[in-house]
Amino acid sequence: MASQGLKGKTLFITGASRGIGKAIGLRAARDGANVVIAAKTAEAHPKLPGTVYTAAEEMEKAGGKAVPCLVDVRDEAQVKEAVDRAIAAFGGIDILVNNASAISLTGTLETPMKRFDLMHQINTRGTFLCSQMCIPHLAKAENPHILNLAPPLSSITDPKWFGPHVAYTMAKFGMTLCVLGMAEELKPKKIAVNALWPRTVIATSAVQNLLGGDDVMKGSRTVEIMADAAHVIFMKASTDPKATGQFFIDDEVLLGAGVTDLSKYASVPGADLIPDFFV
């Protein structure tokens, strides 16, 4: 992982005001990359700290350049405006990270249709829309990548992931299917399209406040494992047939890159790790 590997490259990252999206941006910023933070948080939430503006400040301090864009990925006009701002500021887009996501771990009877629509509009439709808007610019890049934070395709036939929360699972696997289809579609344009998913629960504010609290946080890994794994993927040649249409797992990516000690990513050293969904 060369320290200057992404220097001068431009990343368009959805949901990058906090969590995994922000970590991927910070990792790229340390190389000297340009980061477009496409997220909808203008004011910090009491339980979910971070805004597009604070994230931009952190990325600038890390050594990169950042453009904060208030974007709801459900809104076609807002996405187009953010893409236009990226082109105006940096001249192009090299990498798209579809990270924005909505979650509701509820069964069929407990999932209001408003929540169903939200998950599908952000997860599946938002991924499709952002990809559609960025592809013409990615096609001009030297080594273009689309990376979706989406589950591995191998889990799509396992009913245990659908039974407890079918609406959410459908929405997340919509992102997975975008990888499957677009990787094939975009081969002539030499744009790599891949998925990345964590082996374990990742320590984010959402996990802390919405999905299990301190007990789950203790068995999690830090966001840096996903950021480092994403960086390895971005370093791969987009023309390599083994570097597109793949459904990567974070620790497998790092082990393949020669990182044998993953202990530094543990939220609590020595704690038993909790597997994430879909793995």
C-alpha positions in Angstrom: 0.0 0.0 0.0 2.0 2.9 -1.3 1.6 6.0 0.8 1.1 8.2 -2.3 -1.0 5.7 -4.2 -4.1 7.9 -4.5 -2.3 11.3 -4.7 -4.2 13.6 -7.0 -7.1 11.1 -7.5 -10.7 12.2 -6.9 -13.1 10.1 -4.9 -16.8 10.7 -4.8 -18.1 9.0 -1.6 -21.7 8.9 -0.5 -22.5 8.9 3.2 -19.0 10.1 3.9 -19.8 12.4 6.8 -19.1 9.6 9.3 -18.4 6.0 9.8 -16.9 3.8 7.1 -17.4 6.3 4.3 -15.5 9.0 6.2 -12.7 6.5 7.0 -12.3 5.6 3.4 -12.1 9.3 2.6 -9.5 10.0 5.3 -7.3 7.0 4.1 -7.3 8.5 0.6 -6.7 12.0 1.9 -3.6 10.9 3.6 -2.3 10.0 0.2 -3.1 13.5 -1.0 -6.4 12.6 -2.8 -9.4 14.8 -3.5 -12.6 13.7 -1.7 -16.1 14.7 -2.6 -18.2 14.1 0.5 -21.7 13.5 -0.7 -23.9 13.2 2.4 -27.0 14.8 3.8 -25.9 15.7 7.3 -25.5 19.5 7.7 -25.9 19.6 11.5 -24.6 17.0 13.9 -27.1 14.6 15.5 -26.7 14.1 19.2 -26.1 10.4 18.8 -24.6 10.4 15.4 -21.8 13.1 15.3 -20.3 14.4 12.2 -21.3 16.6 9.2 -20.2 17.0 5.7 -18.3 20.1 6.9 -16.5 18.5 9.8 -15.6 15.6 7.6 -14.1 17.9 5.0 -12.0 19.7 7.7 -10.6 16.4 8.8 -9.7 15.3 5.3 -8.0 18.6 4.6 -6.0 18.2 7.8 -5.1 14.7 6.7 -3.4 16.1 3.6 -6.1 15.9 1.0 -8.5 18.3 -0.6 -12.2 18.0 0.2 -15.5 19.4 -1.2 -18.5 19.0 1.1 -21.8 18.5 -0.8 -25.2 18.2 0.8 -26.7 15.3 -1.0 -29.7 13.1 -0.6 -28.9 10.2 -2.9 -32.6 9.8 -3.6 -32.6 13.2 -5.3 -31.4 13.1 -8.9 -30.9 16.9 -9.1 -28.8 16.9 -5.9 -26.6 14.0 -7.1 -26.1 15.7 -10.5 -25.2 19.0 -8.8 -22.6 17.2 -6.6 -21.1 15.4 -9.6 -20.9 18.8 -11.4 -19.2 20.3 -8.4 -16.6 17.5 -8.4 -15.8 18.1 -12.0 -15.6 21.8 -11.5 -13.3 21.5 -8.5 -11.0 18.6 -9.6 -11.5 18.0 -13.3 -12.8 14.5 -13.1 -13.8 11.5 -10.9 -11.5 8.5 -10.5 -13.4 6.5 -7.9 -17.0 6.2 -6.8 -17.8 4.7 -3.4 -21.5 3.8 -2.9 -21.6 3.8 0.9 -24.8 5.5 1.8 -27.3 3.1 3.3 -30.5 2.9 5.3 -31.3 0.0 7.7 -34.3 -1.4 9.6 -34.0 -4.8 11.0 -37.7 -5.5 11.0 -39.9 -8.3 9.8 -42.6 -7.9 7.1 -45.4 -6.9 9.4 -43.2 -4.5 11.4 -41.8 -2.7 8.4 -43.9 0.4 7.4 -43.9 0.9 3.6 -42.4 4.3 4.2 -39.3 2.6 5.7 -39.3 0.0 3.0 -39.3 2.7 0.3 -36.5 4.6 2.2 -34.2 1.5 2.2 -34.7 0.7 -1.4 -34.4 4.3 -2.5 -31.2 4.9 -0.7 -29.5 1.5 -0.9 -30.4 0.2 -4.4 -31.7 3.2 -6.3 -29.2 5.6 -4.8 -26.3 3.2 -5.8 -27.7 2.9 -9.3 -28.3 6.7 -9.6 -24.8 7.7 -8.4 -23.2 5.1 -10.6 -25.2 6.4 -13.6 -24.1 10.0 -12.9 -20.5 9.1 -12.4 -19.9 6.6 -15.2 -19.3 9.1 -18.0 -16.6 10.8 -15.9 -15.1 7.5 -14.6 -14.8 6.3 -18.2 -12.2 9.2 -18.8 -10.1 8.2 -15.7 -6.8 6.4 -15.8 -7.8 3.6 -13.4 -11.5 4.0 -12.6 -13.3 2.1 -9.8 -16.8 1.8 -8.4 -16.9 0.2 -5.0 -20.2 -0.7 -3.3 -20.4 -1.4 0.4 -22.6 -4.4 -0.3 -22.9 -8.1 0.8 -21.2 -11.0 -1.0 -23.2 -12.5 -3.8 -22.6 -16.0 -2.3 -25.1 -15.2 0.5 -28.0 -14.2 -1.6 -29.5 -17.7 -1.7 -29.3 -18.3 2.1 -32.8 -17.8 3.6 -31.3 -17.0 7.1 -30.4 -13.6 5.9 -33.8 -12.9 4.5 -36.2 -14.3 7.2 -35.5 -11.8 10.0 -35.5 -8.6 7.9 -36.5 -9.3 4.3 -36.9 -5.7 3.3 -33.5 -4.6 4.5 -31.8 -7.7 3.0 -33.5 -7.1 -0.4 -32.3 -3.5 -0.4 -28.7 -4.4 0.4 -28.6 -7.2 -2.2 -29.8 -4.6 -4.7 -26.4 -3.0 -4.3 -24.8 -6.4 -4.7 -26.7 -7.0 -8.0 -25.5 -3.6 -9.2 -22.0 -4.9 -8.9 -22.8 -8.1 -10.7 -24.4 -6.3 -13.6 -22.3 -3.2 -13.9 -19.0 -5.1 -13.7 -20.0 -6.9 -16.8 -21.5 -3.9 -18.5 -18.6 -1.6 -17.9 -15.7 -3.9 -18.9 -15.5 -2.2 -22.3 -15.1 1.1 -20.5 -12.4 -0.4 -18.3 -14.2 0.6 -15.1 -13.8 -1.9 -12.3 -16.9 -2.5 -10.2 -16.6 -4.4 -6.9 -18.3 -4.9 -3.5 -16.6 -4.8 -0.1 -18.1 -6.1 3.1 -16.8 -6.6 6.6 -16.1 -10.0 8.2 -17.1 -8.6 11.6 -19.3 -5.9 13.0 -17.6 -2.5 12.5 -17.5 0.1 15.3 -19.6 3.0 14.1 -21.9 5.4 15.7 -24.8 3.6 14.1 -23.8 0.3 15.7 -23.2 2.1 19.1 -26.6 3.8 19.1 -28.9 1.7 16.9 -27.7 -1.8 16.6 -26.5 -3.2 19.9 -24.6 -0.7 22.0 -21.5 -1.3 24.0 -21.6 -5.1 24.0 -21.6 -5.2 20.2 -19.0 -2.5 20.0 -16.6 -4.6 22.1 -16.7 -7.4 19.6 -16.2 -5.1 16.6 -13.3 -4.0 14.4 -12.6 -0.3 13.7 -13.5 1.5 10.5 -9.9 1.5 9.5 -10.0 -2.1 8.4 -12.6 -1.2 5.8 -10.7 1.9 4.8 -7.4 0.0 4.3 -9.1 -2.8 2.4 -10.8 -0.3 0.1 -7.4 1.3 -0.5 -5.9 -2.0 -1.6 -8.8 -2.5 -4.0 -8.3 1.0 -5.5 -4.6 0.2 -6.2 -5.6 -2.7 -8.4 -5.6 -2.2 -12.2 -9.2 -1.7 -13.3 -8.3 -3.7 -16.5 -7.4 -6.8 -14.4 -10.2 -9.4 -14.8 -9.5 -10.5 -11.2 -10.1 -6.9 -10.0 -13.7 -6.4 -11.2 -17.0 -8.2 -10.4 -15.5 -9.3 -7.1 -17.2 -9.5 -3.7 -14.4 -8.8 -1.4 -14.3 -9.3 2.4 -12.2 -6.8 4.3 -9.8 -9.2 6.1 -9.3 -11.4 3.0 -8.3 -8.3 1.0 -5.7 -7.3 3.6 -4.3 -10.9 4.0 -4.0 -11.0 0.3 -2.0 -7.8 0.4 0.4 -9.3 3.0 -1.1 -7.8 6.1 -0.9 -10.8 8.5 -1.6 -9.1 11.9 -5.1 -7.8 12.0 -5.1 -7.3 15.8 -4.6 -3.5 15.4 -8.2 -3.3 14.1 -9.9 -4.7 17.2 -12.0 -2.2 19.1 -11.1 -4.1 22.3 -7.9 -6.1 22.1 -8.5 -9.8 22.7 -12.2 -9.6 22.6 -14.2 -12.2 20.7 -15.2 -10.8 17.4 -18.9 -10.7 16.3 -19.5 -11.7 12.7 -21.4 -9.2 10.6 -24.6 -10.0 8.6 -24.3 -11.9 5.3 -21.0 -13.7 6.1 
